[in-house]
Amino acid sequence: LLQRYYVIEFFSILLSEMSRGIDTEILRCLHKDDEALKIINLSNRRCGDAAISILASAMKNSRCELTDLELPLNCISPRGLASLAAVICNSHGEYDCMVRVRLNSNDIGDAGACSLALAMRKLPNLKELHLANNSIGDDGILSLAPKLTLTSLEYLDLYGNRIGIIGSKALGQNLPNLSLLKELNLSGNQIDDEAITYLSKGIAKHSALKKVCLGFNNISNRGAEILAVECLGCNNEHLDSLNLHNNPNIGELGTRALIQRGLACNYFLKEMNIDWVRGADQLLLEEMNMYLELNRGGRSTLRDEVLEPFAWSEIFREVSMLSSVYHLVRFCPEMCEFNI
């Protein structure tokens, strides 16, 4: 039932199923004398709240210095998460070494996010927080966002939740205080143009954020233009990847604004992913031609016809001699998509 193994310096628990008596096994492995225990991995087990409560009780009586708590896809509700959060809240430094918490694909909701927020002050060295697909809305983010600043977060995954305008405002206001954050994933939420106005200000003020994912949202031309102005300016040298994949309301105006701003102002941007319609290849060719003409005295090297997939990389390799910007561009007519 219980498999234990050492890999270099960490010790991991893997449970294939939950059954009667498992509380005894967990308690034994989390005993205060078992100092080798570093990682608890119950990924994809669909354990449920009852088993999570057992785990919480075991953690309460343990002095192990855990670094990873991995509980994705376990049918954890707000009640189950509250039991875990309470243990962390009442700890006395036992979780200072925790660097990764994975709770994606559960159902913690706003109430669970609020419980988790209370535990953040006891996780000062937390670097990764995975909360994708958890039905977290604006209320949960309102509680969680300010508390995240008490950690050392470098990666925050909020994919597939229900974050809208209010939650985006809370995140935007607190982003500058997450000084170590390098990657933010907000794809698959309810972020529209108004929400972007708040998020973009936080992104623009951040000095370390390198990758932002905003795919599968409700961003239109206006939101794309706001992102272009706020986040792709000359002063935002930190950002090197912007993903706007599958925002079908971004059309020609938004696309053109992003391309123009990315080429003219951001010399460090390496990747920008935008969905658009057929004809985007011609728009990109026009903008690239204009860019080369302005920077090379009218000497344009781009052809007017549609280029073959991956031929774009040759174009941008030439541009990179000027700006050290784009390393790959690929256009796939069948997918009606181009990636920068």
N, C-alpha and C positions, 0 to 999 in steps of 0.2 A: 504493500500500500504506500509506503513512504520510501522514497529513494533519496539518499544523501550522497553528495560527492563534493570533492574539493577541486577547484580549478584555480591554479596559482594561489591566490590568497583569499578567495571568497568561498562561501559555503551556501548552497542553494537548496531550498525545499521544493520538491515537485509533488503535487498531490493528484493522483489520477481520478479519485472519487472521494466524496465525503460520506462518512458512515459513522455509526455509533462507535464510540471509543476513540475517535480521531482527536478529541480534545486532549486525551492523555498523551498521544504521540506528539501533538504540537507543543504541549506544555513541556514535554521532555526535551524537545529540540530547542525550545526557547528558554531553557533553564539558565539561570544567571551564570553558571559555570561554563556554558558552551560559548566561549568568547569568539570562536571561529565563525559563527553565524553572521553573515553579512547581507545576504539577499534572500528575500521571501518571494518566490515566484509561484503564483497560483493562476497563471494566465489561461484564459479560455476554458475554465472549468465549470462555469455556471453554478457556482457554489451556493449562492443565495445568502440572504441576511443572517440566517441561523449559523452557518459556518463562519461567516465573517465576524459574528459576535464571539464565537469560540476563539478565533484568531486574536481578536482584540483583548480578550481576557488573558490569553497566553502572553501577548506583548506587554500587558500591564505588569506581569510578574517577572519580566525578563530584564536583564541588564546588557543584552547584546547590543553592539553598536552597529545597527543596520545602516546600509548605504542605499539599498534598493528595495522598494515595495511595489511589486508588479501584480496588479489585480484586474487587468482588462477582461471584459466579457465575462462577468461573474454575477450578473443580475443583482447588482448592489443598488438598493433604494436609498432614499435619504436616511431612513432609520439605520440601515447597516453602516453607512458612512459616518453617521453621528457617533456610533460606538467606537469606531476607529479614531475619529478626530478627538474624542474625549480622552482617550489614552494618551495621545500625543500632547494635548493641552495640559494634562496633569503630570507630564514627565518633568524630570529635573536634569536635562542635558543629555539624556540617553539618545536623542535623535539629532544631535548636532552634526553627526556624520552623514545624515541622509542627503543624497544628491539626486535621486530620481524617484518620482512617484508616477506610476502609470495606472490611471483609472478609466481609460477610454472604453467606450462601448458598454457602459452601464446605464443606469437611469437615476442618477443622483439628483437631477433637477436643481431648482433654485435653492431649496432647503438644504440639499447636500453641499452646494457651493458655499452657502453661508456657514455651515459647520466646518468645512475645510478652511474657510477664511480665518476662523478662530485659531486654527492649528499652525498657521503660517509663522507666528512669532517664535515657535519652537523648532522651526526648520531653517535656521539662518544660512546654511550652506546648500540649500536646495538649488539645483541647476536645471533640472528638467521637470516640467509638469505637463502631463498628458491627460487632457479632459475632453477629447473628441467624442462626439455622439453621446451626449449625456443630457440632452433636453434642458440645458442651462439657458435661461433667458436674461433679460435686463436686470431683474431683481438680484439674481445670483451674482452677476458681474459687479453690480453696485457694491456688494459686500466684499467680494473677492479682490477686486482690482487694487484698492488702497493697501490691503494686507500683503499683496505680492511684493511690495517694495521692501518688506522686512527680510526678504530672501536674497540669494545670489543668482537669481534666475537668468539662464542663458537661452532657454528654449521653452516656448509656451504654445501648446497646441489646443486650440478651441474650435477645431473643425466640426462642422455638422451640428451646431447648436441653434439657439433661437435669439441670438444677439442682434438687437436693433439699434435705434438712435440713442436711447438712454445708456445702454451698455457701452456703445461706441464712445460716447462722451466720457464715461468713467474711465475707459481704457486710455483714451487720448490724453486725459488730464494726468494720468499716472505713468504713462510711458516714459517721460523724461526721467522719472525717479527710478526706473528699472535700468540702471546705468550699464549693467552687464549683458542685457538682453541682446541676442544676436539674430534670433529667428522667431517670427510671429506668424502663426497660421490661423487666419480667420475665414477661411473658405467655407462655403456651405452654410452661411448664416442669413440674416435678414438685413444686411447692410445696404443702404441706398445712398443717394447723393447727399442727403442731409447728414447721415451718419459719417460719410467720408469727410465732411468739413471738419468734424471733431477729430477723427482719427489722423487725418493728414497733418494737423498741427502738432500732434504728439510725435508722429514719425519724423517730421521736419526738425524737431528740437532734440531728437535722440542722437547721440554721438557714436553709438556702437552698433546699432541695428543694421544688419546686412541683408536679410531676406524677409520679405513680406508677401504673404499669400492671401489674395482676396478673391479667388475664383468662386464661381457658383453663387454669386450674390445678385443684387438688383441695381448695380451701378450702370449709369447711362453716360451720355456725352458730357453732361455737366460735371459728374463725379470724376470722370477721367481727366477733364481739364483742370479740376481742383488738384488732383493728384500730381499732374504734370507740373503745375506752378509751385505747389508747396513742397513736393517730395523729390523732384528732379532738378532742383535749382543748383546753382554753382556751389552753394555752401553745404550741400548734402553729399559729401564725398564718401560717406560711410555706406550708403545703400548700393548694393551691387546686383540685387535680384528683385524684380517686381512681377508678381504673377496675378494676372487678371483673367485667367482662363474661364471661359463660359460665362461671361456677362453679356448676353446677346443684345442688350440695349446700347452697348458702346458701338457707335457707328463711325462714319468718316470723320466728323469733327473731333471726336474724342481720340480716335486713332491718330489723326494728324498731329494733335496737340502733344500726345505722348511721344511720338517719333521725333518731332521737332525739338521738344525740350530735352529729350534723352540725348540727341545728337549734339545739340548746341551747348548744353550746360553741364551735363553729368559725365565727367570723364572717367568714372570708375564703374558705371553700370555695365554689367556683363550679360545680364539676361532679362528680357522683358517678354512676357507671354500674353498675347492678346488674341482673342477670337474675333473674327470679323466676317465679311461676306466676300463673295467672289469679286475680284478686282482689287483686292488689297495689295496684290503684287505690283500693280501699276502705281498705286499711291505711294508705296514704299520706294519704288524706283524713282519717282518724281522727287521725293524728299531727299533721297540719297544723292541724286544728281545735283540738286540745288546745294546740298551741303558741300559736295566736292568742288563745285564751281566757285563757291564763296571762299573755300579754303585753299584752292589750287589755281587761282587765277583763270577760271573758266575752262580748265582741262578736265572734262568729264570722261570717265571710263565705263559708265554703265550702259548696257544695251536696253532698248525699249521693249524687247520681246520678253515673254515669261521665261525665267531661267529654270533650269532643271533643279530638282531637289538637291540640297547640299552644295549647289554652286554658290549659294549666298555666302558660304564661309570664306570663299576666295575674295569676295568683295570686301567683307568686313576685316579680313586680314590686312588688306590694303589700308582701310580706314584706321585700323588699330595703330598704324605707324604714326598717325597724327594724334590719336587720343587714348590709345591703350584701353579701348572700351569693349567692343563687341567681339566675342570669340566664335560665335556661331549664329547663323540665321538660316532657317529652313522654311520653305514654303511648300505646302501640300495642297494643290487645288481640290483634290478629292475631299479633304477634310475642311475646306473653307477656313483655313487657319494658317497664320504665320507666327513663328516664334522669334523673338529677338533676345 
